[in-house]
Amino acid sequence: MSEQNQQSSLLGKIAAYTEILVKDPNSTIFVSLGESYRKMGMLDDARQVIEKGLTLFPDFSPAYIVLGRILCQQGEYVESEAAFQKALGLDNESLAALVGFSRLLILLGREEHARELLLKARPLSPADPIINKLLLSLPEESLNSEDQVTVVTEEEVPAAEEISEERSEKPLLASSTLAELYLKQGLSQ
């Protein structure tokens, strides 16, 4: 999607979310509205919407996730960290909070803590390319051997002829990286 189409789409979403919020001020749609403002780069508007919504829903984890993203983009890293910690305090298995907080920690050079959060997130969504890409972005020395994410080249994957008759009837995996990931997770079928 071109950037102009994406901007138009976001403007349409902002209009729709605003209309819903006007009709129902107690709606949690404020989170989607704030995220749309954030994606448009309208960080002050995004922050205002989220902070106002949090006065009505002080225990709504998704709002703290969006607030953490906004604060990070505004360079307010301490406040961003507090928002992500609040989100995880409310929902310690929130994939968005774990990944968002990990990104902040990587930005701040705290790779070990980021790795811990990403390894906690990986079982929640094992094939998530963002989690695996972030893990691969960490310095090698910060990964234990059991936590290694391995990239497999095509030469290391057996050719289709080498796969048994039973397995050859099933479609092959999309890439060698996915194949390696599935094998590491014990998903050989």
PyRosetta script that sets phi, psi and omega in degrees:
from pyrosetta import init, pose_from_sequence

init()
pose = pose_from_sequence("MSEQNQQSSLLGKIAAYTEILVKDPNSTIFVSLGESYRKMGMLDDARQVIEKGLTLFPDFSPAYIVLGRILCQQGEYVESEAAFQKALGLDNESLAALVGFSRLLILLGREEHARELLLKARPLSPADPIINKLLLSLPEESLNSEDQVTVVTEEEVPAAEEISEERSEKPLLASSTLAELYLKQGLSQ")
pose.set_psi(1, 132.3)
pose.set_omega(1, -179.9)
pose.set_phi(2, -69.0)
pose.set_psi(2, 160.4)
pose.set_omega(2, -177.5)
pose.set_phi(3, -63.2)
pose.set_psi(3, -36.3)
pose.set_omega(3, 179.0)
pose.set_phi(4, -65.0)
pose.set_psi(4, -43.3)
pose.set_omega(4, 177.5)
pose.set_phi(5, -63.8)
pose.set_psi(5, -39.5)
pose.set_omega(5, 179.4)
pose.set_phi(6, -63.9)
pose.set_psi(6, -42.5)
pose.set_omega(6, 178.1)
pose.set_phi(7, -63.0)
pose.set_psi(7, -43.0)
pose.set_omega(7, 178.4)
pose.set_phi(8, -62.6)
pose.set_psi(8, -41.9)
pose.set_omega(8, 178.7)
pose.set_phi(9, -62.1)
pose.set_psi(9, -43.6)
pose.set_omega(9, 179.1)
pose.set_phi(10, -65.3)
pose.set_psi(10, -38.8)
pose.set_omega(10, 177.7)
pose.set_phi(11, -63.5)
pose.set_psi(11, -39.7)
pose.set_omega(11, 176.8)
pose.set_phi(12, -62.9)
pose.set_psi(12, -42.1)
pose.set_omega(12, 177.9)
pose.set_phi(13, -64.2)
pose.set_psi(13, -42.7)
pose.set_omega(13, 179.4)
pose.set_phi(14, -59.4)
pose.set_psi(14, -44.3)
pose.set_omega(14, 179.2)
pose.set_phi(15, -62.2)
pose.set_psi(15, -44.9)
pose.set_omega(15, -178.7)
pose.set_phi(16, -66.2)
pose.set_psi(16, -44.5)
pose.set_omega(16, -179.7)
pose.set_phi(17, -64.9)
pose.set_psi(17, -39.3)
pose.set_omega(17, 178.9)
pose.set_phi(18, -63.2)
pose.set_psi(18, -42.4)
pose.set_omega(18, 178.7)
pose.set_phi(19, -60.7)
pose.set_psi(19, -44.1)
pose.set_omega(19, 178.5)
pose.set_phi(20, -62.2)
pose.set_psi(20, -43.1)
pose.set_omega(20, -178.0)
pose.set_phi(21, -66.8)
pose.set_psi(21, -35.3)
pose.set_omega(21, 177.2)
pose.set_phi(22, -65.4)
pose.set_psi(22, -42.0)
pose.set_omega(22, 179.8)
pose.set_phi(23, -70.3)
pose.set_psi(23, -34.2)
pose.set_omega(23, -178.8)
pose.set_phi(24, -136.8)
pose.set_psi(24, 87.5)
pose.set_omega(24, -178.5)
pose.set_phi(25, -60.7)
pose.set_psi(25, -16.5)
pose.set_omega(25, 179.4)
pose.set_phi(26, -94.1)
pose.set_psi(26, 13.4)
pose.set_omega(26, -179.6)
pose.set_phi(27, -78.1)
pose.set_psi(27, 148.4)
pose.set_omega(27, 175.2)
pose.set_phi(28, -84.3)
pose.set_psi(28, 6.9)
pose.set_omega(28, 178.5)
pose.set_phi(29, -63.5)
pose.set_psi(29, -13.1)
pose.set_omega(29, 178.3)
pose.set_phi(30, -57.3)
pose.set_psi(30, -28.6)
pose.set_omega(30, 179.8)
pose.set_phi(31, -66.8)
pose.set_psi(31, -46.1)
pose.set_omega(31, 178.7)
pose.set_phi(32, -65.6)
pose.set_psi(32, -38.0)
pose.set_omega(32, 177.5)
pose.set_phi(33, -63.4)
pose.set_psi(33, -47.2)
pose.set_omega(33, 178.7)
pose.set_phi(34, -61.4)
pose.set_psi(34, -41.0)
pose.set_omega(34, 178.8)
pose.set_phi(35, -65.4)
pose.set_psi(35, -38.6)
pose.set_omega(35, 178.2)
pose.set_phi(36, -65.7)
pose.set_psi(36, -43.3)
pose.set_omega(36, 175.3)
pose.set_phi(37, -59.2)
pose.set_psi(37, -43.1)
pose.set_omega(37, -179.8)
pose.set_phi(38, -60.1)
pose.set_psi(38, -45.8)
pose.set_omega(38, -179.7)
pose.set_phi(39, -64.1)
pose.set_psi(39, -28.2)
pose.set_omega(39, 177.1)
pose.set_phi(40, -78.8)
pose.set_psi(40, -9.9)
pose.set_omega(40, -177.4)
pose.set_phi(41, 87.3)
pose.set_psi(41, 8.5)
pose.set_omega(41, -179.8)
pose.set_phi(42, -91.5)
pose.set_psi(42, 69.1)
pose.set_omega(42, -169.8)
pose.set_phi(43, -67.0)
pose.set_psi(43, -37.9)
pose.set_omega(43, 179.3)
pose.set_phi(44, -65.3)
pose.set_psi(44, -42.6)
pose.set_omega(44, 177.5)
pose.set_phi(45, -63.6)
pose.set_psi(45, -42.8)
pose.set_omega(45, -179.9)
pose.set_phi(46, -60.3)
pose.set_psi(46, -46.6)
pose.set_omega(46, -178.6)
pose.set_phi(47, -63.5)
pose.set_psi(47, -41.9)
pose.set_omega(47, 179.9)
pose.set_phi(48, -61.6)
pose.set_psi(48, -44.4)
pose.set_omega(48, -179.6)
pose.set_phi(49, -62.8)
pose.set_psi(49, -46.2)
pose.set_omega(49, -177.9)
pose.set_phi(50, -66.5)
pose.set_psi(50, -45.6)
pose.set_omega(50, -179.5)
pose.set_phi(51, -63.1)
pose.set_psi(51, -38.2)
pose.set_omega(51, 177.0)
pose.set_phi(52, -65.5)
pose.set_psi(52, -43.4)
pose.set_omega(52, 178.8)
pose.set_phi(53, -62.8)
pose.set_psi(53, -35.9)
pose.set_omega(53, 180.0)
pose.set_phi(54, -67.9)
pose.set_psi(54, -21.2)
pose.set_omega(54, 175.2)
pose.set_phi(55, -68.3)
pose.set_psi(55, -29.8)
pose.set_omega(55, 177.5)
pose.set_phi(56, -87.4)
pose.set_psi(56, -32.6)
pose.set_omega(56, -175.9)
pose.set_phi(57, -128.3)
pose.set_psi(57, 71.1)
pose.set_omega(57, -175.2)
pose.set_phi(58, -68.4)
pose.set_psi(58, -11.2)
pose.set_omega(58, -180.0)
pose.set_phi(59, -116.5)
pose.set_psi(59, 31.1)
pose.set_omega(59, -177.0)
pose.set_phi(60, -101.4)
pose.set_psi(60, 99.4)
pose.set_omega(60, -174.6)
pose.set_phi(61, -52.2)
pose.set_psi(61, -46.1)
pose.set_omega(61, -179.0)
pose.set_phi(62, -57.2)
pose.set_psi(62, -30.9)
pose.set_omega(62, 178.7)
pose.set_phi(63, -67.0)
pose.set_psi(63, -38.8)
pose.set_omega(63, 178.7)
pose.set_phi(64, -68.9)
pose.set_psi(64, -31.1)
pose.set_omega(64, 177.0)
pose.set_phi(65, -64.1)
pose.set_psi(65, -49.0)
pose.set_omega(65, 179.4)
pose.set_phi(66, -64.1)
pose.set_psi(66, -40.8)
pose.set_omega(66, 177.3)
pose.set_phi(67, -60.2)
pose.set_psi(67, -42.1)
pose.set_omega(67, 177.7)
pose.set_phi(68, -60.0)
pose.set_psi(68, -41.7)
pose.set_omega(68, 178.0)
pose.set_phi(69, -63.8)
pose.set_psi(69, -45.6)
pose.set_omega(69, -179.3)
pose.set_phi(70, -60.6)
pose.set_psi(70, -50.6)
pose.set_omega(70, -178.2)
pose.set_phi(71, -61.0)
pose.set_psi(71, -38.1)
pose.set_omega(71, 177.3)
pose.set_phi(72, -62.0)
pose.set_psi(72, -45.8)
pose.set_omega(72, 179.6)
pose.set_phi(73, -65.2)
pose.set_psi(73, -27.0)
pose.set_omega(73, 177.6)
pose.set_phi(74, -85.1)
pose.set_psi(74, 0.2)
pose.set_omega(74, 178.6)
pose.set_phi(75, 79.6)
pose.set_psi(75, 12.8)
pose.set_omega(75, 179.4)
pose.set_phi(76, -96.8)
pose.set_psi(76, 75.1)
pose.set_omega(76, -169.7)
pose.set_phi(77, -69.0)
pose.set_psi(77, -38.0)
pose.set_omega(77, 179.7)
pose.set_phi(78, -64.0)
pose.set_psi(78, -44.6)
pose.set_omega(78, 178.9)
pose.set_phi(79, -67.3)
pose.set_psi(79, -37.0)
pose.set_omega(79, 177.8)
pose.set_phi(80, -62.7)
pose.set_psi(80, -44.8)
pose.set_omega(80, 178.4)
pose.set_phi(81, -60.3)
pose.set_psi(81, -41.9)
pose.set_omega(81, 179.3)
pose.set_phi(82, -63.0)
pose.set_psi(82, -38.6)
pose.set_omega(82, 179.6)
pose.set_phi(83, -66.4)
pose.set_psi(83, -43.7)
pose.set_omega(83, 178.5)
pose.set_phi(84, -65.7)
pose.set_psi(84, -39.0)
pose.set_omega(84, 177.9)
pose.set_phi(85, -64.2)
pose.set_psi(85, -38.3)
pose.set_omega(85, 177.4)
pose.set_phi(86, -64.1)
pose.set_psi(86, -43.5)
pose.set_omega(86, 179.0)
pose.set_phi(87, -60.0)
pose.set_psi(87, -44.4)
pose.set_omega(87, 179.9)
pose.set_phi(88, -71.0)
pose.set_psi(88, -29.5)
pose.set_omega(88, 175.2)
pose.set_phi(89, -65.4)
pose.set_psi(89, -31.4)
pose.set_omega(89, 178.9)
pose.set_phi(90, -84.3)
pose.set_psi(90, -32.2)
pose.set_omega(90, -179.2)
pose.set_phi(91, -149.1)
pose.set_psi(91, 92.1)
pose.set_omega(91, -173.1)
pose.set_phi(92, -71.8)
pose.set_psi(92, -5.3)
pose.set_omega(92, 176.7)
pose.set_phi(93, -113.2)
pose.set_psi(93, 22.6)
pose.set_omega(93, 178.2)
pose.set_phi(94, -74.0)
pose.set_psi(94, 112.2)
pose.set_omega(94, -179.1)
pose.set_phi(95, -60.0)
pose.set_psi(95, -43.8)
pose.set_omega(95, -179.6)
pose.set_phi(96, -62.3)
pose.set_psi(96, -39.7)
pose.set_omega(96, 179.3)
pose.set_phi(97, -69.3)
pose.set_psi(97, -43.0)
pose.set_omega(97, 179.6)
pose.set_phi(98, -61.7)
pose.set_psi(98, -45.6)
pose.set_omega(98, -178.6)
pose.set_phi(99, -71.1)
pose.set_psi(99, -43.8)
pose.set_omega(99, 179.6)
pose.set_phi(100, -61.4)
pose.set_psi(100, -44.3)
pose.set_omega(100, 178.8)
pose.set_phi(101, -65.4)
pose.set_psi(101, -39.1)
pose.set_omega(101, 177.9)
pose.set_phi(102, -60.7)
pose.set_psi(102, -43.4)
pose.set_omega(102, 178.6)
pose.set_phi(103, -60.2)
pose.set_psi(103, -43.4)
pose.set_omega(103, 178.1)
pose.set_phi(104, -61.0)
pose.set_psi(104, -45.7)
pose.set_omega(104, -178.8)
pose.set_phi(105, -63.9)
pose.set_psi(105, -38.0)
pose.set_omega(105, 176.1)
pose.set_phi(106, -63.2)
pose.set_psi(106, -43.9)
pose.set_omega(106, 178.0)
pose.set_phi(107, -58.4)
pose.set_psi(107, -36.9)
pose.set_omega(107, -178.7)
pose.set_phi(108, -85.3)
pose.set_psi(108, -0.4)
pose.set_omega(108, 178.8)
pose.set_phi(109, 80.5)
pose.set_psi(109, 18.1)
pose.set_omega(109, -179.7)
pose.set_phi(110, -103.1)
pose.set_psi(110, 65.4)
pose.set_omega(110, -173.0)
pose.set_phi(111, -62.8)
pose.set_psi(111, -36.9)
pose.set_omega(111, -177.5)
pose.set_phi(112, -62.5)
pose.set_psi(112, -45.4)
pose.set_omega(112, 178.9)
pose.set_phi(113, -66.6)
pose.set_psi(113, -39.3)
pose.set_omega(113, 177.7)
pose.set_phi(114, -60.9)
pose.set_psi(114, -43.2)
pose.set_omega(114, 179.7)
pose.set_phi(115, -60.9)
pose.set_psi(115, -42.7)
pose.set_omega(115, 178.9)
pose.set_phi(116, -58.3)
pose.set_psi(116, -44.6)
pose.set_omega(116, -179.7)
pose.set_phi(117, -67.2)
pose.set_psi(117, -40.8)
pose.set_omega(117, 179.8)
pose.set_phi(118, -66.3)
pose.set_psi(118, -37.6)
pose.set_omega(118, 177.6)
pose.set_phi(119, -69.5)
pose.set_psi(119, -27.0)
pose.set_omega(119, 173.8)
pose.set_phi(120, -73.7)
pose.set_psi(120, -33.6)
pose.set_omega(120, -178.9)
pose.set_phi(121, -77.1)
pose.set_psi(121, -32.4)
pose.set_omega(121, -173.5)
pose.set_phi(122, -56.8)
pose.set_psi(122, -43.4)
pose.set_omega(122, 178.3)
pose.set_phi(123, -65.5)
pose.set_psi(123, -23.3)
pose.set_omega(123, 179.0)
pose.set_phi(124, -72.6)
pose.set_psi(124, -29.0)
pose.set_omega(124, 179.3)
pose.set_phi(125, -151.1)
pose.set_psi(125, 77.1)
pose.set_omega(125, -171.7)
pose.set_phi(126, -57.5)
pose.set_psi(126, -32.3)
pose.set_omega(126, -176.7)
pose.set_phi(127, -96.3)
pose.set_psi(127, 10.3)
pose.set_omega(127, -177.7)
pose.set_phi(128, -64.8)
pose.set_psi(128, 116.0)
pose.set_omega(128, -177.0)
pose.set_phi(129, -67.4)
pose.set_psi(129, -28.1)
pose.set_omega(129, -179.4)
pose.set_phi(130, -68.9)
pose.set_psi(130, -44.8)
pose.set_omega(130, 179.0)
pose.set_phi(131, -60.4)
pose.set_psi(131, -48.1)
pose.set_omega(131, -178.3)
pose.set_phi(132, -66.4)
pose.set_psi(132, -36.7)
pose.set_omega(132, 177.6)
pose.set_phi(133, -65.8)
pose.set_psi(133, -42.0)
pose.set_omega(133, 178.1)
pose.set_phi(134, -64.7)
pose.set_psi(134, -40.6)
pose.set_omega(134, 176.8)
pose.set_phi(135, -61.3)
pose.set_psi(135, -41.1)
pose.set_omega(135, 179.2)
pose.set_phi(136, -68.3)
pose.set_psi(136, -24.7)
pose.set_omega(136, -178.9)
pose.set_phi(137, -76.2)
pose.set_psi(137, -15.6)
pose.set_omega(137, -179.2)
pose.set_phi(138, -74.4)
pose.set_psi(138, 149.3)
pose.set_omega(138, 177.6)
pose.set_phi(139, -58.1)
pose.set_psi(139, 143.2)
pose.set_omega(139, -177.3)
pose.set_phi(140, -53.3)
pose.set_psi(140, -41.4)
pose.set_omega(140, -175.9)
pose.set_phi(141, -67.4)
pose.set_psi(141, -14.1)
pose.set_omega(141, 179.0)
pose.set_phi(142, -89.3)
pose.set_psi(142, 0.3)
pose.set_omega(142, 177.7)
pose.set_phi(143, -108.4)
pose.set_psi(143, 128.7)
pose.set_omega(143, 173.0)
pose.set_phi(144, -74.3)
pose.set_psi(144, 159.0)
pose.set_omega(144, -178.4)
pose.set_phi(145, -60.1)
pose.set_psi(145, -35.0)
pose.set_omega(145, -179.2)
pose.set_phi(146, -74.8)
pose.set_psi(146, -17.3)
pose.set_omega(146, -178.4)
pose.set_phi(147, -101.2)
pose.set_psi(147, 3.6)
pose.set_omega(147, -177.1)
pose.set_phi(148, -60.0)
pose.set_psi(148, 139.3)
pose.set_omega(148, 171.3)
pose.set_phi(149, -104.5)
pose.set_psi(149, 117.7)
pose.set_omega(149, -173.8)
pose.set_phi(150, -103.1)
pose.set_psi(150, 134.4)
pose.set_omega(150, 173.5)
pose.set_phi(151, -98.7)
pose.set_psi(151, 127.0)
pose.set_omega(151, -176.9)
pose.set_phi(152, -104.5)
pose.set_psi(152, 133.9)
pose.set_omega(152, 176.4)
pose.set_phi(153, -84.0)
pose.set_psi(153, 163.9)
pose.set_omega(153, -178.3)
pose.set_phi(154, -61.6)
pose.set_psi(154, -30.7)
pose.set_omega(154, -179.3)
pose.set_phi(155, -65.3)
pose.set_psi(155, -27.8)
pose.set_omega(155, -177.6)
pose.set_phi(156, -83.0)
pose.set_psi(156, -11.2)
pose.set_omega(156, -179.7)
pose.set_phi(157, -94.0)
pose.set_psi(157, 131.8)
pose.set_omega(157, -179.0)
pose.set_phi(158, -61.1)
pose.set_psi(158, 145.9)
pose.set_omega(158, 177.4)
pose.set_phi(159, -67.5)
pose.set_psi(159, 159.1)
pose.set_omega(159, -177.5)
pose.set_phi(160, -57.8)
pose.set_psi(160, -34.5)
pose.set_omega(160, -179.1)
pose.set_phi(161, -65.4)
pose.set_psi(161, -27.1)
pose.set_omega(161, -176.7)
pose.set_phi(162, -80.7)
pose.set_psi(162, -9.7)
pose.set_omega(162, -178.8)
pose.set_phi(163, -84.9)
pose.set_psi(163, 140.2)
pose.set_omega(163, -176.1)
pose.set_phi(164, -58.6)
pose.set_psi(164, 160.9)
pose.set_omega(164, -179.9)
pose.set_phi(165, -54.9)
pose.set_psi(165, -44.7)
pose.set_omega(165, -177.8)
pose.set_phi(166, -59.5)
pose.set_psi(166, -44.3)
pose.set_omega(166, -177.3)
pose.set_phi(167, -78.6)
pose.set_psi(167, -24.9)
pose.set_omega(167, -177.7)
pose.set_phi(168, -70.7)
pose.set_psi(168, -17.1)
pose.set_omega(168, 177.0)
pose.set_phi(169, -75.0)
pose.set_psi(169, -22.6)
pose.set_omega(169, -179.9)
pose.set_phi(170, -88.5)
pose.set_psi(170, 151.7)
pose.set_omega(170, 178.4)
pose.set_phi(171, -67.2)
pose.set_psi(171, 145.5)
pose.set_omega(171, 178.1)
pose.set_phi(172, -71.3)
pose.set_psi(172, 157.5)
pose.set_omega(172, 178.3)
pose.set_phi(173, -68.3)
pose.set_psi(173, 156.4)
pose.set_omega(173, -174.0)
pose.set_phi(174, -63.6)
pose.set_psi(174, -32.7)
pose.set_omega(174, -178.8)
pose.set_phi(175, -152.6)
pose.set_psi(175, 163.4)
pose.set_omega(175, 179.2)
pose.set_phi(176, -67.3)
pose.set_psi(176, -30.7)
pose.set_omega(176, 178.3)
pose.set_phi(177, -64.9)
pose.set_psi(177, -43.6)
pose.set_omega(177, 177.2)
pose.set_phi(178, -63.5)
pose.set_psi(178, -41.2)
pose.set_omega(178, 179.8)
pose.set_phi(179, -59.0)
pose.set_psi(179, -47.3)
pose.set_omega(179, 179.7)
pose.set_phi(180, -62.3)
pose.set_psi(180, -42.7)
pose.set_omega(180, 179.2)
pose.set_phi(181, -61.1)
pose.set_psi(181, -45.7)
pose.set_omega(181, 179.2)
pose.set_phi(182, -63.0)
pose.set_psi(182, -41.1)
pose.set_omega(182, 179.7)
pose.set_phi(183, -65.2)
pose.set_psi(183, -41.2)
pose.set_omega(183, 178.6)
pose.set_phi(184, -62.1)
pose.set_psi(184, -30.0)
pose.set_omega(184, -179.1)
pose.set_phi(185, -88.8)
pose.set_psi(185, 0.8)
pose.set_omega(185, 178.9)
pose.set_phi(186, 78.9)
pose.set_psi(186, 20.4)
pose.set_omega(186, -179.4)
pose.set_phi(187, -100.8)
pose.set_psi(187, 68.9)
pose.set_omega(187, -176.1)
pose.set_phi(188, -81.9)
pose.set_psi(188, -14.6)
pose.set_omega(188, -179.1)
pose.set_phi(189, -88.9)
pose.dump_pdb("model.pdb")
